[in-house]
Amino acid sequence: MDDIARYGQYLTEEKHSSQNTVSSYLRDITQFSEYLNNYQDCVLRDATGDMVHSYMNWMMGHGKSAASVTRFLASVKSFYNFLIAAGDLKENPAKGVTAAKVERKYPEILTGKEVELFLEQPQCVDAKGFRDHAMLELLYATGIRVSELISLDMMDLNLAAGVIRCRNRGKERVIPLYQTAVKALQDYVRNIRPQLLADSGEAAVFVNMGGERMSRQGFWKIIKHYQEKAGIQKEITPHTLRHSFAVHLLENGADLRSIQEMLGHADISSTQIYTQVVKRQLKDVYQKAHPRA
């Protein structure tokens, strides 16, 4: 039984909460779990106070009322207190978080020129450059999560067809690649990866310089290195290319349902935040460019 189901059982059998309360609390925690998966590449037990606060900002960005945000905060604090009492967690990440500090906040998005500058940073002159170039191109081509990137196995690539297969939480999706990403992957897989492997039986597409599967921490350092090298002032995280991928598709005419499918969002509401980002950008352009604004 997973943590959310156990929590529901606790609310029903020990707290004797009403069915409405149980349903509301479980819905709050389930939606928070989806947010963590989609936007923070994280699971419930690993959430931080910053992530709880970011989710509350996200809720406001989706037009949720202050009452909904306040109820979520009560739900999440109760949930983590339950895990602490059960001995599964030491600290409550929601402790000290207050609803009063919530403000509307949107994901950081790179412009098209910033993406180009960022993707140009890895120099294809050595093994690390070819590998890093392939990873960054793949991230922007597909919008996949970092956990999905480092989980990719060779059997998930179909470069002849120009697609990859991505799996997350038991669900599978197939995502197309643009030609530049296909070429970057082909160069890496054919010429570089065999040189790096510590074990010829290694299934991982992307390996570190020691020949073992790339870690999240290792990839984070790579992102930071190229942000500094590019001189981009915006804070770039592994999820920034995912957000930029979605917004740029939307700006160029892709429909929300297609973007939802490529991102692997279980609920269309998770994808709709990008519509708000595009609207905000249009408003900013109007305010700066209109002579009477």
Secondary structure in CASP SS format (residue, H / E / C, confidence):
PFRMAT SS
TARGET T0000
AUTHOR 0000-0000-0000
METHOD secondary structure of the structure
MODEL  1
M C 1.00
D C 1.00
D H 1.00
I H 1.00
A H 1.00
R H 1.00
Y H 1.00
G H 1.00
Q H 1.00
Y H 1.00
L H 1.00
T H 1.00
E H 1.00
E C 1.00
K C 1.00
H C 1.00
S C 1.00
S C 1.00
Q H 1.00
N H 1.00
T H 1.00
V H 1.00
S H 1.00
S H 1.00
Y H 1.00
L H 1.00
R H 1.00
D H 1.00
I H 1.00
T H 1.00
Q H 1.00
F H 1.00
S H 1.00
E H 1.00
Y H 1.00
L H 1.00
N H 1.00
N H 1.00
Y H 1.00
Q H 1.00
D C 1.00
C C 1.00
V C 1.00
L H 1.00
R H 1.00
D H 1.00
A C 1.00
T C 1.00
G H 1.00
D H 1.00
M H 1.00
V H 1.00
H H 1.00
S H 1.00
Y H 1.00
M H 1.00
N H 1.00
W H 1.00
M H 1.00
M H 1.00
G H 1.00
H C 1.00
G C 1.00
K C 1.00
S C 1.00
A H 1.00
A H 1.00
S H 1.00
V H 1.00
T H 1.00
R H 1.00
F H 1.00
L H 1.00
A H 1.00
S H 1.00
V H 1.00
K H 1.00
S H 1.00
F H 1.00
Y H 1.00
N H 1.00
F H 1.00
L H 1.00
I H 1.00
A H 1.00
A C 1.00
G C 1.00
D C 1.00
L C 1.00
K C 1.00
E C 1.00
N C 1.00
P C 1.00
A C 1.00
K C 1.00
G C 1.00
V C 1.00
T C 1.00
A H 1.00
A H 1.00
K H 1.00
V C 1.00
E C 1.00
R C 1.00
K C 1.00
Y C 1.00
P C 1.00
E C 1.00
I C 1.00
L C 1.00
T C 1.00
G H 1.00
K H 1.00
E H 1.00
V H 1.00
E H 1.00
L H 1.00
F H 1.00
L H 1.00
E C 1.00
Q C 1.00
P C 1.00
Q C 1.00
C C 1.00
V C 1.00
D C 1.00
A H 1.00
K H 1.00
G H 1.00
F H 1.00
R H 1.00
D H 1.00
H H 1.00
A H 1.00
M H 1.00
L H 1.00
E H 1.00
L H 1.00
L H 1.00
Y H 1.00
A H 1.00
T H 1.00
G C 1.00
I C 1.00
R C 1.00
V H 1.00
S H 1.00
E H 1.00
L H 1.00
I H 1.00
S H 1.00
L C 1.00
D E 1.00
M H 1.00
M H 1.00
D H 1.00
L E 1.00
N E 1.00
L C 1.00
A C 1.00
A C 1.00
G C 1.00
V E 1.00
I E 1.00
R E 1.00
C E 1.00
R E 1.00
N E 1.00
R C 1.00
G C 1.00
K E 1.00
E E 1.00
R E 1.00
V E 1.00
I E 1.00
P E 1.00
L C 1.00
Y C 1.00
Q H 1.00
T H 1.00
A H 1.00
V H 1.00
K H 1.00
A H 1.00
L H 1.00
Q H 1.00
D H 1.00
Y H 1.00
V H 1.00
R H 1.00
N H 1.00
I H 1.00
R H 1.00
P H 1.00
Q H 1.00
L H 1.00
L C 1.00
A C 1.00
D C 1.00
S C 1.00
G C 1.00
E C 1.00
A C 1.00
A E 1.00
V C 1.00
F C 1.00
V E 1.00
N C 1.00
M C 1.00
G C 1.00
G C 1.00
E C 1.00
R E 1.00
M C 1.00
S C 1.00
R H 1.00
Q H 1.00
G H 1.00
F H 1.00
W H 1.00
K H 1.00
I H 1.00
I H 1.00
K H 1.00
H H 1.00
Y H 1.00
Q H 1.00
E H 1.00
K H 1.00
A H 1.00
G C 1.00
I C 1.00
Q C 1.00
K C 1.00
E C 1.00
I C 1.00
T C 1.00
P C 1.00
H C 1.00
T H 1.00
L H 1.00
R H 1.00
H H 1.00
S H 1.00
F H 1.00
A H 1.00
V H 1.00
H H 1.00
L H 1.00
L H 1.00
E H 1.00
N C 1.00
G C 1.00
A C 1.00
D C 1.00
L H 1.00
R H 1.00
S H 1.00
I H 1.00
Q H 1.00
E H 1.00
M H 1.00
L H 1.00
G C 1.00
H C 1.00
A C 1.00
D C 1.00
I H 1.00
S H 1.00
S H 1.00
T H 1.00
Q C 1.00
I H 1.00
Y H 1.00
T H 1.00
Q H 1.00
V H 1.00
V H 1.00
K H 1.00
R H 1.00
Q H 1.00
L H 1.00
K H 1.00
D H 1.00
V H 1.00
Y H 1.00
Q H 1.00
K H 1.00
A H 1.00
H C 1.00
P C 1.00
R C 1.00
A C 1.00
END
